[in-house]
Amino acid sequence: MSNARATHLSRRGVLAAGGALGLGAVLAACGDDDAASSGSADGTKAAASSGPWTFKDDRGTTVKLDKAPANIVAFIGVAAALFDYGIEVKGVFGPTKTSDGKADVQAGDLDISKLTILGNEWGQFNIEKYATLTPDVLISTLFDDAGTLWYVPEESKDKILKLAPSVGISVYDRQMPVSLERLYALAESLGADVKAAKVVEAKKKFETAAERLRAAAKAHPDIKVLAGSASQDIFYVSGSNLSIDLEYFKALGVNIVEPSAKVLEASGGWFENLSWENVDKYPADIIIMDDRTSTIQPADITEATWKKLPAVKAGQVIARTPEPILSYDKCTPILDNLAEAIENAKKVA
């Protein structure tokens, strides 16, 4: 993981907030020292089951504890997903707070004022503060098949992982429903009431949204969708392979613009980087743009070549969430928004 922030583009460079794409917002370094004390989004709290706790993660590692962990520390997106299931965390790391003190898009419905923020930017992780939380478990996502815990700094990971066992949920080279099911299973093991009406309804809405997107793609097979991400000097075009959202969109029939496999090799299969002069390389009817605060958002792009793109002129640019919060509640709008865009799109490319 140490090369993910190198000046050259690594396989995960486009995914990491603040690295190769870190020419957008400057994030605050850390948060307050208050531990999380909030319940789920609807005010309920999950009750962890008594007795031993065990969970086999996506690295094949089985974590065993005498009881379900009470002091949970998690990557911000994981914490936001667990919150939707009624599971509290004590501390978070990763993009939590924007430079103006507001909640980052990856924080979901979390009240960040009640969270102990161990690190807000890439490479930041306050080990001393982490130790004071007496963590029972650390949870993060996995963006590779090597078991690398997302946003756990490579240079200090040994010290961090000595303090508590870790759990990794993969968001690498699989479709969105698989990762959703894994987070759902983790939440259930931690005491979430997955039979609650709110959770059951959220899952049904996700399934309905998936069918809507499938139908929209089938009805408009000629509508080309390009996944982009903007930095000061580079426009990134993502291929559909490896990313859980794009792989799923393609499986549902969405016509994703695909850079060639050979071109994608330079980034480990993730994306092609284009100069702004060449941003029109791929014809597209809809552009879905990286919504993370580390990237330049469409309204702030001043490049003339961008403004001349047919999809931009037609107003057919919507947000893309490359790091979805893995709850059914948060993933449903992702599918609905794309379905609506395809349903209403004009053929411009």
C-alpha positions as CSV (number, residue, x, y, z in Angstrom):
1,M,0.0,0.0,0.0
2,S,3.0,2.3,0.4
3,N,3.0,3.1,-3.3
4,A,-0.7,4.2,-3.4
5,R,0.3,7.8,-2.7
6,A,3.3,7.9,-4.9
7,T,3.5,10.7,-7.5
8,H,3.1,8.1,-10.3
9,L,-0.3,6.5,-10.5
10,S,-0.7,3.2,-8.7
11,R,-3.4,0.6,-9.1
12,R,-5.4,2.2,-6.3
13,G,-4.4,5.8,-6.8
14,V,-7.7,6.9,-8.2
15,L,-9.5,5.3,-5.3
16,A,-7.5,7.0,-2.5
17,A,-8.9,10.3,-1.3
18,G,-6.3,12.9,-1.2
19,G,-3.5,11.1,-3.2
20,A,-3.3,11.2,-6.9
21,L,-6.6,12.9,-6.8
22,G,-5.8,15.0,-3.8
23,L,-5.9,18.4,-5.6
24,G,-9.4,19.1,-4.4
25,A,-10.5,19.9,-0.9
26,V,-7.9,20.1,1.9
27,L,-9.2,17.9,4.7
28,A,-8.9,18.6,8.4
29,A,-6.3,16.5,10.2
30,C,-8.2,15.2,13.2
31,G,-11.4,15.5,15.2
32,D,-12.5,15.7,18.8
33,D,-11.9,13.1,21.5
34,D,-15.5,12.2,22.1
35,A,-16.4,8.6,21.6
36,A,-19.5,7.8,19.6
37,S,-22.6,7.5,21.6
38,S,-25.3,7.6,19.0
39,G,-27.6,4.8,18.0
40,S,-28.9,3.9,14.5
41,A,-30.5,6.4,12.1
42,D,-33.9,5.7,13.5
43,G,-32.9,6.0,17.1
44,T,-32.8,2.3,17.9
45,K,-29.8,0.5,19.2
46,A,-28.6,-3.0,18.4
47,A,-28.1,-5.4,21.2
48,A,-25.1,-7.6,20.8
49,S,-25.7,-11.3,21.6
50,S,-24.1,-12.8,24.7
51,G,-21.4,-15.4,24.5
52,P,-18.4,-15.8,22.2
53,W,-18.2,-13.9,19.0
54,T,-16.6,-15.1,15.8
55,F,-16.5,-13.7,12.3
56,K,-14.6,-14.9,9.2
57,D,-13.7,-12.0,7.0
58,D,-12.8,-11.6,3.3
59,R,-9.1,-12.3,3.9
60,G,-10.1,-15.7,5.2
61,T,-9.2,-14.6,8.7
62,T,-11.4,-15.7,11.5
63,V,-11.6,-13.4,14.5
64,K,-12.7,-15.0,17.8
65,L,-13.5,-13.0,21.0
66,D,-15.1,-13.9,24.3
67,K,-18.0,-11.7,23.4
68,A,-19.2,-9.4,20.6
69,P,-16.9,-6.4,20.4
70,A,-18.2,-3.3,22.2
71,N,-15.3,-0.9,21.3
72,I,-15.3,-0.8,17.5
73,V,-13.0,1.3,15.4
74,A,-13.7,1.4,11.7
75,F,-13.0,3.1,8.4
76,I,-15.5,5.9,8.1
77,G,-17.5,4.3,5.3
78,V,-17.8,1.0,7.3
79,A,-18.8,3.0,10.4
80,A,-21.5,4.7,8.3
81,A,-22.9,1.4,7.1
82,L,-22.9,-0.1,10.5
83,F,-24.7,2.9,11.8
84,D,-27.6,2.2,9.4
85,Y,-27.9,-1.2,11.1
86,G,-27.8,0.3,14.6
87,I,-24.2,-0.6,15.4
88,E,-22.2,2.1,17.2
89,V,-18.4,2.7,16.8
90,K,-16.1,4.4,19.1
91,G,-13.6,5.7,16.6
92,V,-13.2,6.2,12.9
93,F,-10.4,6.9,10.3
94,G,-10.6,8.0,6.8
95,P,-12.3,11.0,5.1
96,T,-14.7,12.1,7.9
97,K,-14.7,15.9,8.0
98,T,-14.3,18.5,5.2
99,S,-12.2,21.6,5.6
100,D,-15.2,23.6,6.7
101,G,-16.0,21.1,9.5
102,K,-18.9,19.4,7.8
103,A,-19.4,15.7,7.5
104,D,-17.7,14.2,4.5
105,V,-19.9,12.4,1.9
106,Q,-18.5,9.1,3.2
107,A,-19.8,9.7,6.7
108,G,-23.4,9.0,5.7
109,D,-25.8,9.8,8.6
110,L,-23.2,9.7,11.3
111,D,-23.0,12.6,13.8
112,I,-19.3,13.3,13.3
113,S,-19.2,15.6,16.4
114,K,-19.6,12.4,18.5
115,L,-16.8,10.4,16.9
116,T,-13.2,10.1,17.8
117,I,-11.4,10.8,14.6
118,L,-8.1,9.0,14.5
119,G,-7.1,10.3,11.1
120,N,-8.9,12.3,8.4
121,E,-6.4,12.1,5.6
122,W,-4.4,9.4,3.9
123,G,-1.5,8.3,6.1
124,Q,-2.9,9.7,9.3
125,F,-3.7,7.3,12.1
126,N,-3.2,8.4,15.7
127,I,-2.0,5.2,17.4
128,E,-1.9,6.7,20.9
129,K,-5.5,7.9,20.6
130,Y,-6.5,4.5,19.2
131,A,-5.0,2.8,22.2
132,T,-7.0,4.9,24.6
133,L,-10.2,3.6,23.1
134,T,-9.2,0.1,24.2
135,P,-10.4,-1.3,20.9
136,D,-11.9,-4.8,20.6
137,V,-11.7,-4.8,16.8
138,L,-10.7,-2.7,13.8
139,I,-12.8,-2.9,10.6
140,S,-12.0,-1.7,7.2
141,T,-12.5,-2.4,3.5
142,L,-10.1,-4.2,1.1
143,F,-9.3,-2.8,-2.3
144,D,-7.0,-5.6,-3.3
145,D,-6.6,-9.4,-3.0
146,A,-3.6,-9.1,-0.7
147,G,-5.6,-8.3,2.4
148,T,-4.5,-4.6,2.6
149,L,-6.8,-2.8,5.1
150,W,-7.9,0.5,3.5
151,Y,-6.6,3.6,5.2
152,V,-4.5,1.7,7.7
153,P,-1.0,3.2,7.0
154,E,1.5,0.7,5.8
155,E,4.3,2.2,7.8
156,S,2.5,1.9,11.1
157,K,0.2,-1.1,10.5
158,D,2.2,-3.5,12.6
159,K,1.8,-1.3,15.7
160,I,-1.9,-0.7,15.0
161,L,-2.8,-4.3,14.4
162,K,-1.1,-5.4,17.6
163,L,-3.7,-3.5,19.7
164,A,-6.8,-5.4,18.4
165,P,-7.8,-8.0,15.8
166,S,-8.9,-6.7,12.5
167,V,-11.7,-7.5,10.0
168,G,-11.6,-6.8,6.3
169,I,-14.7,-6.6,4.0
170,S,-13.7,-6.8,0.3
171,V,-14.8,-4.2,-2.2
172,Y,-12.4,-5.5,-4.8
173,D,-13.4,-7.2,-8.1
174,R,-16.8,-8.2,-7.1
175,Q,-20.3,-6.8,-7.6
176,M,-22.1,-4.5,-5.1
177,P,-24.6,-7.0,-3.8
178,V,-21.8,-9.3,-2.6
179,S,-20.1,-6.6,-0.5
180,L,-23.5,-5.5,0.8
181,E,-24.2,-9.1,1.9
182,R,-20.9,-9.3,3.7
183,L,-21.4,-6.1,5.6
184,Y,-24.9,-7.2,6.4
185,A,-23.6,-10.4,7.8
186,L,-21.0,-8.6,9.9
187,A,-23.6,-6.2,11.3
188,E,-25.8,-9.1,12.2
189,S,-22.9,-10.8,14.0
190,L,-22.3,-7.6,15.9
191,G,-25.9,-7.6,17.2
192,A,-27.9,-5.8,14.5
193,D,-31.6,-6.6,14.2
194,V,-31.7,-7.5,10.6
195,K,-35.3,-8.5,10.9
196,A,-36.3,-5.0,11.8
197,A,-38.8,-3.5,9.4
198,K,-36.5,-0.7,8.5
199,V,-33.8,-3.1,7.4
200,V,-36.1,-5.4,5.6
201,E,-37.7,-2.5,3.7
202,A,-34.3,-1.1,2.8
203,K,-33.3,-4.4,1.2
204,K,-36.5,-4.6,-0.8
205,K,-36.0,-1.1,-2.1
206,F,-32.5,-1.9,-3.2
207,E,-33.8,-4.9,-5.1
208,T,-36.5,-2.8,-6.7
209,A,-33.9,-0.2,-7.7
210,A,-31.8,-2.9,-9.3
211,E,-34.6,-4.1,-11.4
212,R,-35.4,-0.5,-12.4
213,L,-31.8,0.0,-13.5
214,R,-31.9,-3.3,-15.4
215,A,-35.1,-2.2,-17.2
216,A,-33.7,1.2,-18.0
217,A,-30.5,-0.2,-19.5
218,K,-32.5,-2.7,-21.5
219,A,-34.8,0.0,-22.9
220,H,-31.9,2.3,-23.8
221,P,-29.0,0.0,-24.8
222,D,-27.4,2.7,-26.9
223,I,-26.9,5.2,-24.0
224,K,-23.2,5.2,-23.2
225,V,-22.2,5.9,-19.6
226,L,-18.7,7.1,-18.8
227,A,-17.3,7.0,-15.3
228,G,-15.0,9.9,-14.7
229,S,-13.0,11.6,-11.9
230,A,-11.4,15.0,-12.1
231,S,-8.1,16.4,-10.7
232,Q,-6.3,19.6,-11.6
233,D,-4.2,18.1,-14.4
234,I,-5.8,14.7,-15.2
235,F,-9.2,13.4,-16.1
236,Y,-9.6,9.7,-15.1
237,V,-11.8,7.3,-17.0
238,S,-12.6,4.1,-15.1
239,G,-13.1,0.7,-16.6
240,S,-15.9,-1.4,-15.3
241,N,-13.6,-4.1,-13.9
242,L,-12.6,-4.2,-10.3
243,S,-15.0,-1.6,-8.9
244,I,-18.1,-2.9,-7.1
245,D,-20.5,-0.3,-8.5
246,L,-19.3,-0.4,-12.2
247,E,-19.1,-4.2,-12.3
248,Y,-22.7,-4.3,-11.0
249,F,-24.0,-1.7,-13.4
250,K,-22.5,-3.6,-16.3
251,A,-24.0,-6.9,-15.1
252,L,-27.4,-5.1,-15.1
253,G,-26.9,-4.2,-18.7
254,V,-25.6,-0.6,-18.5
255,N,-23.5,0.4,-21.5
256,I,-20.3,1.4,-19.7
257,V,-17.5,3.2,-21.7
258,E,-14.5,0.9,-21.5
259,P,-10.8,1.9,-22.0
260,S,-8.9,-0.9,-23.5
261,A,-7.4,-3.5,-21.2
262,K,-3.9,-2.6,-22.4
263,V,-4.4,1.1,-21.5
264,L,-5.8,0.1,-18.1
265,E,-2.7,-1.9,-17.3
266,A,-0.7,1.2,-16.2
267,S,-3.1,1.6,-13.2
268,G,-3.4,-2.1,-12.4
269,G,-6.7,-2.3,-14.3
270,W,-8.5,0.6,-12.7
271,F,-8.5,3.6,-15.0
272,E,-7.0,5.5,-17.9
273,N,-5.7,9.0,-17.2
274,L,-6.3,11.7,-19.9
275,S,-5.0,15.2,-20.2
276,W,-7.8,17.8,-20.2
277,E,-7.0,18.4,-23.9
278,N,-8.0,14.8,-24.6
279,V,-11.0,14.6,-22.4
280,D,-13.2,14.1,-25.4
281,K,-11.5,10.8,-26.3
282,Y,-14.5,8.6,-25.5
283,P,-18.0,9.5,-26.7
284,A,-20.5,9.5,-23.9
285,D,-24.2,10.3,-23.4
286,I,-24.0,10.3,-19.6
287,I,-21.0,11.0,-17.4
288,I,-21.0,9.8,-13.8
289,M,-18.5,11.8,-11.8
290,D,-16.6,10.8,-8.6
291,D,-18.3,12.5,-5.7
292,R,-15.5,12.2,-3.1
293,T,-14.3,15.5,-1.6
294,S,-10.7,14.8,-2.8
295,T,-11.8,15.2,-6.4
296,I,-12.9,18.3,-8.3
297,Q,-16.7,18.3,-8.7
298,P,-18.4,19.1,-12.0
299,A,-19.6,22.5,-11.0
300,D,-16.0,23.5,-10.3
301,I,-14.4,22.3,-13.5
302,T,-13.3,25.3,-15.6
303,E,-11.7,23.5,-18.5
304,A,-13.1,24.6,-21.9
305,T,-12.7,21.1,-23.3
306,W,-15.0,19.7,-20.5
307,K,-17.7,22.3,-21.1
308,K,-17.8,21.4,-24.8
309,L,-18.5,17.7,-24.1
310,P,-22.0,16.7,-25.4
311,A,-23.1,15.1,-22.1
312,V,-22.0,18.3,-20.2
313,K,-23.8,20.6,-22.6
314,A,-26.9,18.4,-22.4
315,G,-26.9,18.5,-18.6
316,Q,-26.4,14.7,-18.4
317,V,-23.8,14.6,-15.7
318,I,-24.6,12.9,-12.3
319,A,-22.6,11.9,-9.3
320,R,-20.9,8.5,-8.9
321,T,-20.0,7.0,-5.6
322,P,-16.8,4.9,-6.1
323,E,-16.8,4.0,-2.4
324,P,-20.4,3.2,-1.6
325,I,-21.5,3.1,2.1
326,L,-22.3,-0.6,2.3
327,S,-25.9,-0.5,3.5
328,Y,-28.9,-1.2,1.4
329,D,-30.3,2.2,2.4
330,K,-27.3,4.1,1.0
331,C,-26.8,2.0,-2.1
332,T,-30.4,2.2,-3.3
333,P,-30.2,5.9,-4.4
334,I,-27.0,5.1,-6.4
335,L,-29.0,2.7,-8.6
336,D,-32.1,4.9,-8.7
337,N,-30.2,8.0,-9.8
338,L,-28.4,6.1,-12.6
339,A,-31.7,4.5,-13.7
340,E,-33.4,7.9,-13.8
341,A,-30.5,9.4,-15.8
342,I,-30.7,6.6,-18.4
343,E,-34.5,6.8,-18.6
344,N,-34.3,10.6,-19.3
345,A,-31.1,10.7,-21.4
346,K,-30.9,12.1,-24.9
347,K,-28.6,10.4,-27.3
348,V,-25.8,13.0,-27.7
349,A,-22.7,10.9,-28.5
